[in-house]
């Protein structure tokens, strides 16, 4: 990028104060890593005895504008721009950009938490598997809307939180993304799907048998 911005900050500090300084730098660098346009930052320590600058920080940004905006969040006071011979330093710390969840994808929800919220009436659990899968067994308390019918079949009301579930979690993530694109704001995907739901001992409806199988029923079946 033509406007790629690199900041070089030589640091004079007493050896006994270095560890405390590095801890403070680490915290500040992690704040900077969450800012738009941040690329990476490195901390180098000199390998030359008696060097004036015992540490050198190098920070890279997508543009000067991004760096200037970040200074409003975490200003670097008293910075000095200088040239330091690269062979005199070794890298000792690195901070990369903070991971950001894509706003177009649903947040993961554990099976236990999804079940708790369903029982408490806090969200609608939507099974997006195919008709035959739903007919064989499905999470107790869920409603059915096959992935291929979305977003037209999204249950209402529009402001009610949704949690999607499939067999392993892949289809539910796609369903959640569709719901978000359709304007739903509180959307989750049940991590691990029905397999994780059953592994956690949560209740499953068996429509053909007209009953519900929970962890106690599984234990009793296994004992027989």
N, C-alpha and C positions, 0 to 999 in steps of 0.2 A: 504494500500500500504506500502511495506517495507521501502520505501524511503520518506514516508510522513514527511513533514518538518513543524515544529511549531516554530514560533519566538515569544518570550515573551519580551516586552520592558517596564520596569518600567519607569515612567516619574516624575521627580521632577519639579514642576512649581508653581509659586505664584498664589493664588486664583484669583486675578484680571486679570491675563493674560490667564486664562483657556479658556474662550470663544473664544478668538482670536486663541489660539492654536488649539482648536477643529475644528474651521472652516478651518484652514490650513490643519489639519489632514484629514478632510472629503474630501477636494479636492484631496489630494495626494492619499487617499485610493481609490477614484473612478478611478484614473488613473491606480492604481495597479489592480483594479478589471477587467480591460480590458486586462490584460496580460495573456498569456497562463499559465495554471497550478494553477491559483489563486482559492482557495476554499472559504475562508471567512475571515473576520477580525472583531474583537470586540474591543470596548473601554470600560474599566471598571473604575469606580470611587470608591475610598475607602469609607468605612462607619465607619472607625476608626479615631477619632479625633487625630490630631498630627502625622499621618502617614507620613513617609518620602516620600513615593511614592504616590502622590495623584491620579494618573492615571496609569493604566497598559493597554498596547495594546497587544493583542494576534492576530497573523496572521497565517493562515494555508495555506500551499501550497502542491501540489501533490508530489513534490520532491524538494530536495535541489538545483538541477540544475535549476529548474524553478524559484526558489527564487533568485538565483544568477543572472540569466539573467534579472529578473525584476529590480534588483538593478541598472542595467545600465540605466534603464528608469527613475527610481525615487529612488535614493539612500537614505537610512536611515542613517543619520549622527550621530555619537556618541552613538550608541545603547549599552545598557547594558543588559546582560542576568542575571536574578536573579530569585529567588524563592519567590513567594508571596502567602500567604495562601488564598485560594479561598474564604473562608467564610468572608474575610475582604473586599470584593469588590462586587459591583453590576454593571451589564451591563448597559451602557447608550447609546451606539451606535453600529450599526452593518452595515457592507457593504458586500453584496453578489456579485457573479460574474456578470459582465456586460452582458446584453443580446446581443447575436450575431445572425444576420439573417443567416439562412442556405443558403450558396452560391448556393445550388442546387434548390432553390425555387425562383419563380419570385417575383419581388417587386410589391407592390400594387400601383395602379394608380386610382385616383378618376375618375368617369365618365366625369365630366366637363373637367378635364385636358386631358383625353384620346380624347375627342371630339375636343378640341382645337388643339391637335397635329395632329389629322387626317386631320382637315381642313387646317392646315398649311403644310401638306405634310411631317410631321416629323416622322410618324410611320404608320405601317399597322395594322389595327384593324381586328382581326380574330375571327369570331363567331364560336365556336366549338360545338354548339348544333346540334341535329339531323336534318335531312333533312326537316321533317314535321314542326319542330319548326321554322327553318329558313324561310320556305315558308309562314308561318303564319304572321310573323313580325320579323324584325331584325334592329339593329342600322344602321342608314343611314351612308353610307360610308364604311361599313364593307365588308370583303370578307368571304366566307364560307369554312370551313375545319372541318368536324365532328371529334370529339375527337378520334373515332375509326380508323380514317385514318392517324393519326399522328404517327411518324414524316415525313412519306413519302410525305404528302401533304403540308408541310410547304411552305408558299409563299416566293419567293426570292425578291431581291438578298440576299445572306447569311448574309451580314453585315447590313441589314436594321432593325431598331428597330421594335419589335412586341409587340402588346398588345392583350391579349386573353380575350374573354368575353363569358359568358354562361348565364344561367338564374339568378343564385344567387352568383356565384363566386367559387363554389367548383370545377367544371369541368375545368374552366379556369386556376385555380392554377395547376391542374394536367397537363394540356396542356403546360403551361409554363415550368414546370419541365422537360417534355419531350423535349421541344425545347432547354433548357439549356444542357441537356445530349447529344443532337444532335450537339452541338457546337455553338449554337446561344448565343451571349453575352448580347445584350440589350433586355431584355424580361420582360414584365409586365403582371399583371392580373388585370382586371378592378374590383375594389372593389364593391361588391353588385350586380354585373352582370347587366343584362337587366332590372331587377326590379328597381335597383337604377338609371340606365340610364333614364328610363321613369319617375321615381319620380322626377328627376332633370329637367324634361321638355325638354330633348334633343331629336332631331329628330329621328323618327323610320320609316323605309320603310315598306309599306304594299304591297307586290308584287301582290296579287290578285286584288287590287284596282288600282295599277299602280301609287300611289302617296306617299307622305311623310307626316307623321303626326308630328307636332311639338307642343310646349307648347301653341302657339296661337290657333292652331286648336283644342286642347283639351279644352281650355277655351270657344271657340265658341260653341263646341259640348255640353259642360255642360250648357251653357246659353240657348240652345234650349230645 
